[in-house]
Amino acid sequence: MRVLVMTAVEVEREAVRRGLNGDSRFDVKLAGVGPIAAAVHTATVLAAADYDLVVSAGIGGGFVGQAEVGSLVVANEIIAADLGVQTLEGFSSLDEMGFGSTRVQVSSNLAARLTDAMHTAGLQVHIGPVITVSTATGTAATASELAARVPGAAAEAMEGYGVASAAHSRGIPVLEIRAISNAVGPRDRDAWRIGDALKALEAASSVIVEVLV
């Protein structure tokens, strides 16, 4: 199996590479920040080489009550939560408008196997929807709105849907893994634990090696 892992920024890529420990089956590339950059860069890589699996990996925000800071989330669905239109009656997604889909399904078998392996390794992990946004949430009101829009949403990030869309367009299975550095809601940088999240991401990446033998 040949696996492409896409991270937004270099510190995430370094954490993933440490966890993979030089495993030659994996290529770790930069997606850039945001769904558009992620889709473009992932599509460019996929046009140049063949892969059996694509993984969007990095740190992200966790929804309170679903994924605590320092834990991991494995996506069971990747959703573009702000792709749609705002009306007087509220938000309508692209799906509701009939113009396409805001959801990309993951490889459910691999997601379940990976989650079980993380549990076995003693990692704190939750499986649930991971939403992609173009603007990171910074208020309690927006966090509540997104949680209501996507029931059970576990984590928020900015690249998953872009990476997943590029993989899906080529019929390649996809996964998303997020290490939680902060709670989704009001931005309190003093409470962020980016270092702990990067360590969790490294640990998760070492488990990927074991699962994809």
C-alpha positions in Angstrom: 0.0 0.0 0.0 1.2 3.5 -0.9 -0.2 6.3 1.2 -0.2 10.0 0.7 -0.5 12.1 3.9 -1.3 15.8 3.5 -0.7 18.3 6.3 -1.4 22.0 6.3 1.9 23.3 7.7 5.5 22.1 8.2 5.3 21.5 12.0 2.5 19.0 11.4 4.4 17.4 8.6 7.4 17.0 10.9 5.3 15.4 13.6 3.8 12.9 11.2 7.2 12.0 9.8 8.5 11.4 13.3 5.7 9.0 13.9 6.1 7.2 10.6 9.8 6.8 11.3 10.9 6.7 7.7 8.4 4.1 6.5 8.8 4.2 2.7 5.2 3.4 2.0 4.2 7.0 3.1 4.7 10.3 1.3 4.0 13.4 3.5 3.3 16.5 1.6 2.1 20.1 2.4 -1.5 21.0 1.5 -1.4 24.6 2.6 -4.0 26.3 4.7 -7.6 26.2 3.8 -9.8 23.9 1.6 -8.9 25.5 -1.7 -5.1 25.3 -1.3 -5.6 21.8 0.1 -7.6 20.6 -2.9 -5.2 22.1 -5.4 -2.0 20.8 -3.9 -3.5 17.3 -3.2 -4.8 17.1 -6.8 -1.3 18.1 -8.1 0.4 15.4 -6.1 -2.2 12.8 -7.2 -1.7 13.7 -10.8 2.0 12.9 -10.6 1.9 9.5 -8.7 -0.3 6.6 -7.8 -1.6 6.1 -4.2 -3.9 3.6 -2.5 -5.0 5.9 0.3 -5.0 9.6 1.1 -4.9 10.9 4.7 -5.6 14.5 5.8 -3.7 14.9 9.1 -3.0 17.7 11.5 -4.1 19.6 14.6 -7.5 21.1 14.9 -10.2 22.3 17.3 -12.4 19.9 19.3 -16.1 20.4 20.0 -16.7 20.6 23.7 -18.2 17.4 25.0 -17.0 15.5 21.9 -13.2 15.7 21.8 -11.2 17.2 24.5 -7.9 19.1 24.1 -5.0 16.7 23.8 -7.1 13.9 22.4 -7.4 12.5 18.8 -10.3 12.4 16.4 -10.6 10.0 13.5 -13.2 11.2 11.0 -16.2 8.9 10.1 -17.3 11.6 7.6 -15.6 14.8 6.3 -18.0 17.7 5.9 -17.7 21.2 4.4 -19.8 22.9 7.1 -19.9 26.4 5.7 -20.4 25.6 2.0 -23.8 26.9 1.1 -25.9 30.1 1.4 -27.2 32.2 4.3 -30.9 33.0 4.0 -33.4 34.8 6.1 -34.5 31.4 7.4 -30.9 30.4 8.2 -28.1 28.4 6.6 -28.7 26.1 3.7 -26.0 23.7 2.6 -25.0 22.9 -1.0 -26.8 19.6 -0.5 -30.1 21.3 0.5 -29.8 23.7 -2.5 -29.4 20.7 -4.9 -26.0 21.9 -6.2 -23.8 19.1 -5.0 -22.5 17.5 -1.9 -20.7 18.9 1.1 -19.8 15.4 2.5 -17.1 13.0 1.6 -17.3 9.5 3.0 -14.1 8.0 4.5 -12.9 4.4 4.3 -15.1 3.2 7.2 -13.2 -0.1 7.6 -9.8 1.7 7.9 -11.2 4.4 10.2 -12.6 1.7 12.5 -9.4 -0.3 12.5 -7.3 2.8 13.1 -9.5 3.9 16.0 -9.4 0.5 17.6 -5.6 0.4 17.3 -5.3 3.9 18.9 -7.4 2.7 21.8 -5.2 -0.4 22.1 -2.1 1.9 22.1 -3.6 3.8 25.0 -4.4 7.0 23.1 -7.5 9.0 23.8 -9.4 8.9 20.6 -12.9 9.7 19.4 -14.5 8.8 16.0 -17.0 11.2 14.5 -17.6 13.9 11.9 -14.8 16.3 11.2 -15.9 19.6 9.7 -14.0 21.8 7.3 -14.4 25.5 7.5 -12.8 28.4 5.5 -12.9 30.6 8.6 -11.8 29.1 11.9 -14.5 29.5 14.6 -13.8 32.2 17.1 -17.1 32.7 19.0 -19.4 30.6 21.2 -22.3 31.5 18.9 -20.6 30.1 15.8 -19.5 27.0 17.7 -23.1 26.3 18.8 -24.4 26.9 15.3 -21.9 24.5 13.7 -22.7 21.9 16.4 -26.4 22.2 15.6 -25.7 22.1 11.8 -23.6 18.9 12.1 -24.9 16.8 15.0 -22.1 14.9 16.7 -19.4 17.0 15.0 -16.1 16.1 16.8 -13.5 18.4 15.4 -13.0 21.4 13.2 -10.2 22.1 10.7 -9.6 23.9 7.4 -8.2 21.3 4.9 -10.0 18.0 5.2 -12.7 18.5 2.7 -10.3 19.9 0.1 -7.9 16.9 0.5 -10.8 14.5 0.5 -12.4 16.0 -2.6 -9.2 15.6 -4.6 -8.9 12.0 -3.5 -12.6 11.3 -4.1 -12.4 12.6 -7.7 -9.8 9.9 -8.4 -11.6 7.2 -6.6 -9.0 6.9 -3.8 -10.1 6.1 -0.3 -9.5 8.8 2.3 -9.1 9.3 6.0 -8.8 12.4 8.3 -7.0 12.5 11.6 -7.0 15.5 13.9 -5.1 16.0 17.1 -7.0 18.5 19.3 -5.1 21.6 20.3 -8.0 23.8 21.4 -11.7 23.9 22.0 -13.9 25.2 19.2 -15.3 28.5 20.3 -13.9 31.8 21.7 -10.2 32.1 20.8 -8.2 31.8 24.0 -4.6 31.3 22.8 -3.3 30.9 26.3 -5.4 27.7 26.7 -4.1 26.2 23.4 -1.9 23.1 23.7 -0.3 22.9 20.3 2.8 21.1 21.6 0.6 18.4 23.2 -1.4 18.1 20.0 1.7 17.7 17.9 2.9 14.9 20.2 -0.5 13.2 19.9 -0.3 13.6 16.1 3.1 11.9 16.2 1.7 9.0 18.3 -1.2 8.6 16.0 1.1 8.4 13.0 3.1 5.6 14.6 -0.2 3.7 14.9 -1.0 4.2 11.3 2.2 2.3 10.4 1.0 -0.7 12.5 -2.5 -0.7 11.0 -1.5 -0.4 7.4 1.0 -3.3 7.4 
